[in-house]
Amino acid sequence: MRWEITFENRFYSCINCTYCCSCKSWRIYLNYFDYLRLKDYKDFIEECEGEFKYRLKVDERGCLLLKNNLCRIHLEKGYGYKPLMCKIFPFSMMVKWDGTPLLVIKHYCRGIKRGKVKKEDIKEAINNIKELYYNNFELILDRGMEHSSKTFLDNKTKISWEEREELGRYILKAKDFLEFKERYEEIFREKIEFSINNNEILEYLRELNKREHFRKLPLKEEFKNLIKIAKFLSKFNNIIEGERIIDEKLFLG
C-alpha cells in the first residue's frame, strides 16, 4: 500500500526532553502484543474503554515509567519492548480523502529540526503504525476517507475531491509568496493583501494542505486559514517555534 509523506525538510532527533512522556493531552494505549511484552510492568498498566483495552498509567508529571528523565522500559528491557505508540512518536497517521494513509510528523515535538528525515525512520514509523492497528488498519482507512464524491471550492461551488487536491497543490507549488498570491487570486477571483517572504513558511503550508486538517471547510476557507497561519509564523525568527504552537493547537486542541 502506498503511503503519502506529508512533510519535507523536517527531521526528528531525540533530545531527551521527555516531552513525549508528559502525556500532556494524550495517553499511551497498548495493543494486545504491547500488553504481552509488558507483563513485568502490570502495576503501571490500567484497563480502559475503547479500541484499546489497556493503557499506561500517568500522574500529574506524566508517565509513571519515567525515571530521572529516562524510560524504565527502555533502560531495563531495551528499545524493542517499548509500547508502539512511544516508538511511533513524533510520527503519526492521518487518512486522506481517498483513503490513502498519510504519514505526519508532529512539530510540537522538541526534537523536530530542519533537514531531511532518514528513509529508515519513515519505514520504521510506518511499520510500527501498521503493527499498532494490526487488525483494524483497513477499517481506520475506511472511516477516515470521504465517501461523498464532492467537496466545495467556496460556499456555493461544488467540486470533486480530485479537483480540490489539484487546485490546492497548484497554489502551493508556487516558488514564493508573490506567486502564491497570484495563484490564489487566479483561482478564487479575490484580491488578498499580505507581505511575507519566507519559503520555510510556504513549506509548512504545503504540509498542512497535505494533512487535510481543514478539509471539512470549503477550499477557499482552508486557504484563508493557511494565510492566517503564515502571518502568525512570520513573527518568529525561528519558524519551527511557531510551527510547534500551531501543531499543538491542531493536534491537541
C-alpha positions in Angstrom: 0.0 0.0 0.0 1.3 3.5 -0.9 1.7 6.0 1.9 1.9 9.7 1.2 4.6 11.5 3.2 3.2 14.9 4.2 6.4 16.7 5.3 9.6 17.9 3.7 12.8 19.4 5.1 12.0 18.3 8.7 13.6 15.5 10.6 13.5 14.2 14.2 16.4 13.8 16.6 15.6 12.9 20.2 17.0 15.4 22.7 15.8 13.5 25.8 13.4 16.3 26.8 10.8 13.8 27.9 8.0 15.9 26.4 6.6 12.8 24.7 6.4 11.1 28.1 4.5 14.0 29.7 1.2 12.7 28.2 0.2 16.4 28.1 -3.0 15.8 26.1 -2.7 12.2 25.1 -2.3 8.7 26.6 -0.2 5.7 25.6 -2.6 2.9 24.6 -1.4 -0.7 24.3 -2.4 -3.2 21.7 -2.6 -6.9 22.6 1.1 -7.5 21.8 2.3 -4.4 23.7 0.4 -5.8 26.7 2.1 -9.2 26.4 5.5 -7.6 26.1 5.0 -5.5 29.2 3.9 -8.4 31.5 6.6 -7.3 34.0 5.1 -3.8 34.3 1.4 -4.6 35.0 1.5 -2.3 38.0 1.9 0.5 35.6 -0.9 -0.5 33.3 -4.7 0.1 33.6 -7.7 -1.1 31.8 -9.7 1.4 29.7 -12.7 1.7 27.3 -12.5 2.0 23.5 -10.5 0.5 20.7 -7.6 -0.4 23.0 -8.3 -2.3 26.3 -5.1 -1.1 28.2 -3.0 2.0 28.6 -0.1 3.2 30.7 -0.9 4.9 34.0 0.0 8.6 34.5 0.1 11.1 37.2 0.5 14.9 37.2 4.1 14.5 35.9 3.2 12.2 33.1 4.0 8.5 32.5 4.8 6.6 35.7 7.5 4.7 34.0 9.6 7.8 33.5 12.5 7.8 36.0 15.2 10.6 36.1 14.1 11.6 32.6 14.6 8.1 31.2 12.1 5.4 30.3 12.4 2.4 32.6 11.2 0.0 29.9 13.9 1.2 27.6 16.6 1.0 30.3 15.6 -2.3 31.7 14.4 -4.2 28.7 15.6 -2.3 25.6 14.0 -0.3 22.9 12.2 -3.2 21.4 10.0 -3.6 24.5 8.7 0.0 24.4 5.0 0.4 23.5 4.3 1.0 19.8 2.8 4.4 20.5 6.0 5.5 22.2 8.2 4.2 19.3 6.0 5.9 16.7 6.2 9.4 18.2 6.6 12.1 16.8 5.2 10.4 13.7 1.5 9.8 13.3 -1.0 8.7 10.7 -3.9 10.6 9.2 -6.2 9.4 6.3 -6.6 11.2 3.0 -9.9 11.9 1.4 -9.4 8.8 -0.9 -8.3 6.5 2.0 -4.6 6.8 1.4 -2.6 6.7 4.6 -0.7 9.9 5.4 2.5 9.9 7.4 2.6 13.0 9.6 5.3 14.4 11.8 4.2 16.4 14.8 6.1 19.7 15.0 5.3 20.2 18.7 8.0 17.5 19.4 11.0 19.4 20.7 13.3 17.3 18.6 12.0 18.5 15.2 14.7 20.2 13.2 15.4 21.4 9.7 16.7 18.8 7.3 15.8 15.5 5.5 14.3 12.7 7.5 16.0 9.3 7.1 14.3 6.8 4.9 14.8 4.1 7.6 13.0 6.3 10.2 10.0 6.6 7.8 9.9 2.9 7.1 10.1 2.1 10.9 7.3 4.6 11.7 5.0 3.1 9.0 5.7 -0.5 10.2 5.0 0.4 13.8 1.7 2.2 12.9 0.6 -0.8 10.9 1.5 -3.1 13.8 -0.3 -0.9 16.3 -3.6 -1.1 14.4 -2.8 -4.6 13.0 -6.4 -5.9 12.9 -8.2 -2.6 12.4 -6.0 -0.8 9.8 -8.3 -1.2 6.8 -11.3 -0.1 9.0 -9.4 3.0 10.1 -8.7 3.9 6.4 -12.3 3.4 5.5 -13.5 5.5 8.4 -11.1 8.3 7.6 -11.9 8.7 3.9 -14.6 10.8 2.3 -17.5 8.7 1.0 -19.1 11.7 -0.8 -17.6 12.4 -4.3 -18.0 16.2 -3.8 -16.5 18.9 -1.7 -16.7 22.7 -2.0 -14.5 25.4 -3.7 -16.3 28.2 -1.9 -19.6 28.5 -0.1 -21.5 27.8 -3.3 -19.5 25.9 -5.8 -19.2 22.1 -5.6 -16.1 20.4 -7.0 -14.7 16.9 -6.9 -12.1 15.9 -4.3 -9.6 15.3 -7.2 -10.2 18.9 -8.4 -9.8 20.2 -4.8 -6.5 18.5 -4.4 -5.2 19.6 -7.8 -6.1 23.3 -7.1 -4.7 23.3 -3.6 -1.4 21.7 -4.8 -1.3 24.2 -7.8 -1.4 27.2 -5.4 1.1 25.8 -3.0 3.6 24.8 -5.7 4.3 28.5 -6.0 8.0 29.2 -5.8 7.4 32.1 -3.4 4.6 34.0 -1.7 4.3 36.5 -4.6 3.4 33.6 -6.9 1.2 32.1 -4.2 -0.7 35.4 -4.0 -1.1 35.5 -7.8 -2.3 31.9 -8.0 -4.8 32.4 -5.1 -6.3 35.4 -6.9 -6.5 33.5 -10.1 -8.4 30.6 -8.6 -10.7 32.5 -6.1 -11.1 35.7 -8.1 -10.4 37.7 -4.9 -7.6 40.1 -4.0 -5.6 39.4 -0.9 -3.1 41.6 0.8 -0.1 40.3 2.9 3.6 40.6 2.8 5.6 37.5 3.6 9.0 36.5 2.1 9.9 33.2 3.8 9.8 29.9 1.8 10.2 27.9 5.0 6.6 29.1 5.9 5.4 28.0 2.5 6.8 24.5 3.1 4.8 24.3 6.3 1.6 25.4 4.5 2.2 22.6 1.9 2.4 20.1 4.7 -0.8 21.4 6.3 -2.6 21.1 3.0 -1.4 17.5 2.5 -2.6 16.6 6.0 -6.1 18.0 5.2 -6.7 19.4 8.7 -9.2 21.8 7.1 -10.9 19.6 4.6 -14.3 20.0 6.2 -14.2 23.6 5.1 -14.5 24.9 1.5 -11.1 25.1 -0.2 -11.3 28.9 -0.1 -11.8 28.9 3.7 -8.9 26.4 4.1 -6.6 28.9 2.3 -7.8 31.8 4.5 -6.8 29.7 7.5 -3.4 28.9 5.9 -2.8 32.6 5.2 -3.6 33.4 8.9 -1.1 30.8 9.9 1.5 32.2 7.5 1.1 35.7 9.0 1.4 34.2 12.5 4.6 32.3 11.6 6.1 35.4 10.0 6.5 36.9 13.5 9.1 34.2 14.5 12.8 34.3 13.8 12.8 30.5 14.3 9.9 29.3 12.3 9.9 25.9 13.9 9.0 27.5 17.3 5.9 28.9 15.6 5.1 25.6 14.0 5.2 23.9 17.4 2.5 26.3 18.6 0.3 25.7 15.5 0.7 21.9 15.7 -0.2 21.8 19.4 -3.5 23.7 18.5 -4.2 21.4 15.5 -3.4 18.1 17.2 -4.1 18.8 20.9 -6.9 21.4 20.7 
